[in-house]
């Protein structure tokens, strides 16, 4: 099984919306949207997984990556089968 088989985990190509970031240098604001271009997933103990980093191509042109373990919060929207996000 691949992690990309399930919509419970963000994947490349999903749309994403910023809820919160601790990065005080970014011009991004809550509600800004973009497309996920890479998800760095690490395996933890007992076959569980966690997201280390999400690289995003933001609609505003920013290339800020999100780091959930550092307080970044987001909503992602899985692609519907047969549709582009």
N, C-alpha and C positions, 0 to 999 in steps of 0.2 A: 504494500500500500504506500502510496505517495501522499505527502501532506497536501499536495495540490489537488488531490481527489475530493476533498471536502471543503465546503464553504465556511467551515468554522474557523479557518485560518486564513489570514490575508495572503494573497498571491500576486505575482507579477501580473500587471494588466488591470487589477482591481482599481476602482476609484477610491480615494481616501479624503477624509475631511479632518482638518486640524481642530481639536477641542482645546488643547492646552499644551504649551511648551515652556520649559524653564530656560530656554535660550534667550537671554536678554539682548542679544545682538541681531536677532532676526527681524525682518520687516513683516513676516507672516503674522496673521491675526486669526483668532478662533473663527471658524467658518470657511477659511481658505481651503480650496480643493486642489487635487492633483491626481496623478496616476502613479501607482506603485511600479517601480522599475526593477527592484530587487528586494528580497526578504532574506536576511541572514538568520537562519534558525539553528539553534544549538540543541543537542540532546542532553537532557539531564538524567538523573538516576531513574531507574525502573521504567524506561521506555517513554518518559514524558519529554516534552519539547517546550522550549521557550524562544521568544523572539529577541534576538540580540540587537538588531538594527533593521530599519525599513528605509530604503532609498526611494525618494519620491521626486518626480518631475512635476513641480507645482505649476498650476496654470499661470501664476504670476511671473514665472521664469526662475524662481528660486530653486536651489538644489539642496535645501536643508534635509538631512536625514533625521528620522525620528528614532529615539532610543527609549522604548517603553520602560526599561529598568531605571532610567534617570528621570522619570516623571512625565515624559511626553504621553499625551492622551490623544486618541483619534477614534474615528468611526470609519469603517471600510465598507464598501458596497461590492459584494461578489457580482461578477458578470452573470447575467441570466443566459442560459443556454441559447445559442443562436443569435444573441444580441451583443452589440458593442456597448460599453458603458459610456 
